[in-house]
């Protein structure tokens, strides 16, 4: 329809405040104030039209090849048509120039796009996320609804899509459309700059274009009515034959029903009442417009009243107002042109579902808004949905469509197989599966929720099993599985669950595989696995690979042939509060540049260690309990890295931490105790930083540094060890600084072989042997340490030991410095306080260097 569109009263100033989000109910006179098909936008409160009407280009207002004869009395009409055509061409050029200028300005200044809080696109995105959060808070369901923590976290990428959609939809016919923005380029964030200016200019261009189109349509209708020309007749297609005399004496044809400039073709009329109304009006050529100046008949039915439009809320409407244009003013019925009325579109049947409107309806449900189309394209709605977890999208409080699957009877359910339900499902559907065993392989390509019904005992009574290929393969952007038992029973080596795209959420599922992996996550997928049992896999329980991510939370991962959880190839998942135990290899292994974050997990009783890190992997483990392992607690090797913080590494069969082969982990604030071997072993050219750890009650030494290793130990407490507190041997070096080493059964620090550690500012006290001992050619440099209260000696050197002891404070029960059996070294500027015996004892076969020591 073509209601008269007045020019805008005023454009939106660049710094004017945006309207607050408040999804308003449509006013009582919505049909007249907004025009046919226009709706109130729930995002901004302004009048909007459904984006679906912009998908197809309509016919031009005049398509017949007619020509007015030079001698006709309609030369004035021809001139009017030519003038109107020129106006449209000029308006199109102006709009194209405005779009090009806007795109250039946006690209030149990307910073303003993300920092302008008054941007309409940013405000719209904030309104959507805030509205979802408000709807979640007002929900009567007790289940949590997860929403983004901050709308700003999702505003930028959504604003990019909004800007691109606005630029595409705002083009007049024939205008140049800028190429799509590339997310990989630096100029991509510039897509949302100068939105206020663009909205104002595009609204003016649209207003001018629609006004000119109205002029063309009215003039063309008047010309055809005056000339008695049927646009569909053969006469109209022959050039030079159209004149008033040809149609004299014949029935006057009806004026054509023209489509709006931005409308889609009229759908066929299925409503009987509408058919009758159209037939009646078309059969009454005498019906005319109420305008006294109109000389052409009105062949079309009158405009539907507001009450009739409200009685059919599901029927789509056509609108001539593009997105961003000002709201249409109320137009009296006598002022409408004969072309301003279109037939009433049919009501959607109850059994028919419009697939293109599924996402709009879903978004309305999330917003708790009236069921009317949201003026956003489907790809943008999907982009918004990707920032929400599937548990929020399929929340129990949402009245989503439900399909029932029951293999026992086709009467009680909609489908007898899950595959058939998936083929019929649309985005946002819930597939409710009745108890039973379903032998099929499922491929999830549509965002749906597969929910199994529980049995009489409350367990998962729906079993899905496959022997040929993957039991479930998810390629959709998001989906959810709940209360399912999934089995892979073949010998093909396929995974039971394959997540290769998007975010698949699994909750309270039981997964096992007799031929391969239980859960395989690959190709950048990010699944959410919560409260699941993942067990008895022929390979690993869960393998994150190929740059994937995701969450594994509160799950029981056990009895798998390989490791419980494997992370590789740059993957970065999160493991939270899981119980990983009794796997034949390690509980958790990260390798080949794998990453990942593991928090508050219990890892125990695995065959080859609780955690393995190798091959340039760099995971982060925080607040985990790694205990009762059959070998190492944590094994870092082959240039592995990672960060280990606030973990309990307790009671393992071998060492608590084993670091080797040029690995360099960061170990902070852990409790390493009661392991049968040493607490921390660094050997075979291992490195690492160990700070603020509590190392105690291990079977051998607290710390062992061997085979060319050079770690750094700072601010650690090393105590109550069954052997020495720290042992360096076999070319072991490294730094021990500001540590507290006390009450160990043997010496506080021992160096043997050609090892040469650096000890600085440590407290070494109350150990069962010497505070520090160097023997068998052991060396070491001691500076500014406080050595006191040890059972035998403060510093001891024997059998070729050769330490350098400088500026230390030594106070022990027998001797401060004790040299025997060819022991040597350099002792310089030390303060030795006598508690008993002598300060320094040197045997006859020893030749140390003593410089400026003070014995008091």
HELIX and SHEET records of a PDB file:
HELIX    1   1 UNK A   30  UNK A   34  1                                   5    
HELIX    2   2 UNK A   51  UNK A   54  5                                   4    
HELIX    3   3 UNK A   75  UNK A  108  1                                  34    
HELIX    4   4 UNK A  111  UNK A  115  1                                   5    
HELIX    5   5 UNK A  120  UNK A  137  1                                  18    
HELIX    6   6 UNK A  152  UNK A  169  1                                  18    
HELIX    7   7 UNK A  188  UNK A  192  5                                   5    
HELIX    8   8 UNK A  195  UNK A  227  1                                  33    
HELIX    9   9 UNK A  234  UNK A  237  1                                   4    
HELIX   10  10 UNK A  244  UNK A  247  5                                   4    
HELIX   11  11 UNK A  272  UNK A  282  1                                  11    
HELIX   12  12 UNK A  306  UNK A  310  1                                   5    
HELIX   13  13 UNK A  333  UNK A  335  5                                   3    
HELIX   14  14 UNK A  355  UNK A  357  5                                   3    
HELIX   15  15 UNK A  358  UNK A  367  1                                  10    
HELIX   16  16 UNK A  378  UNK A  385  1                                   8    
HELIX   17  17 UNK A  390  UNK A  393  1                                   4    
HELIX   18  18 UNK A  418  UNK A  424  1                                   7    
SHEET    1   A 2 UNK A  38  UNK A  40  0                                        
SHEET    2   A 2 UNK A  47  UNK A  49 -1                                        
SHEET    1   B20 UNK A 402  UNK A 405  0                                        
SHEET    2   B20 UNK A 430  UNK A 433  1                                        
SHEET    3   B20 UNK A 449  UNK A 452  1                                        
SHEET    4   B20 UNK A 478  UNK A 482  1                                        
SHEET    5   B20 UNK A 503  UNK A 507  1                                        
SHEET    6   B20 UNK A 526  UNK A 530  1                                        
SHEET    7   B20 UNK A 549  UNK A 553  1                                        
SHEET    8   B20 UNK A 574  UNK A 576  1                                        
SHEET    9   B20 UNK A 597  UNK A 599  1                                        
SHEET   10   B20 UNK A 620  UNK A 622  1                                        
SHEET   11   B20 UNK A 643  UNK A 645  1                                        
SHEET   12   B20 UNK A 666  UNK A 668  1                                        
SHEET   13   B20 UNK A 689  UNK A 691  1                                        
SHEET   14   B20 UNK A 712  UNK A 714  1                                        
SHEET   15   B20 UNK A 735  UNK A 737  1                                        
SHEET   16   B20 UNK A 758  UNK A 760  1                                        
SHEET   17   B20 UNK A 781  UNK A 783  1                                        
SHEET   18   B20 UNK A 802  UNK A 806  1                                        
SHEET   19   B20 UNK A 824  UNK A 828  1                                        
SHEET   20   B20 UNK A 849  UNK A 851  1                                        
SHEET    1   C19 UNK A 436  UNK A 439  0                                        
SHEET    2   C19 UNK A 462  UNK A 466  1                                        
SHEET    3   C19 UNK A 485  UNK A 488  1                                        
SHEET    4   C19 UNK A 510  UNK A 513  1                                        
SHEET    5   C19 UNK A 533  UNK A 535  1                                        
SHEET    6   C19 UNK A 556  UNK A 558  1                                        
SHEET    7   C19 UNK A 579  UNK A 581  1                                        
SHEET    8   C19 UNK A 602  UNK A 604  1                                        
SHEET    9   C19 UNK A 625  UNK A 627  1                                        
SHEET   10   C19 UNK A 648  UNK A 650  1                                        
SHEET   11   C19 UNK A 671  UNK A 673  1                                        
SHEET   12   C19 UNK A 694  UNK A 696  1                                        
SHEET   13   C19 UNK A 717  UNK A 719  1                                        
SHEET   14   C19 UNK A 740  UNK A 742  1                                        
SHEET   15   C19 UNK A 763  UNK A 765  1                                        
SHEET   16   C19 UNK A 786  UNK A 788  1                                        
SHEET   17   C19 UNK A 809  UNK A 812  1                                        
SHEET   18   C19 UNK A 831  UNK A 834  1                                        
SHEET   19   C19 UNK A 854  UNK A 855  1                                        
SHEET    1   D18 UNK A 442  UNK A 444  0                                        
SHEET    2   D18 UNK A 472  UNK A 474  1                                        
SHEET    3   D18 UNK A 497  UNK A 499  1                                        
SHEET    4   D18 UNK A 519  UNK A 521  1                                        
SHEET    5   D18 UNK A 542  UNK A 544  1                                        
SHEET    6   D18 UNK A 565  UNK A 567  1                                        
SHEET    7   D18 UNK A 588  UNK A 590  1                                        
SHEET    8   D18 UNK A 611  UNK A 613  1                                        
SHEET    9   D18 UNK A 634  UNK A 636  1                                        
SHEET   10   D18 UNK A 657  UNK A 660  1                                        
SHEET   11   D18 UNK A 680  UNK A 683  1                                        
SHEET   12   D18 UNK A 703  UNK A 705  1                                        
SHEET   13   D18 UNK A 726  UNK A 728  1                                        
SHEET   14   D18 UNK A 749  UNK A 752  1                                        
SHEET   15   D18 UNK A 772  UNK A 775  1                                        
SHEET   16   D18 UNK A 793  UNK A 797  1                                        
SHEET   17   D18 UNK A 815  UNK A 819  1                                        
SHEET   18   D18 UNK A 840  UNK A 842  1                                        
END                                                                             
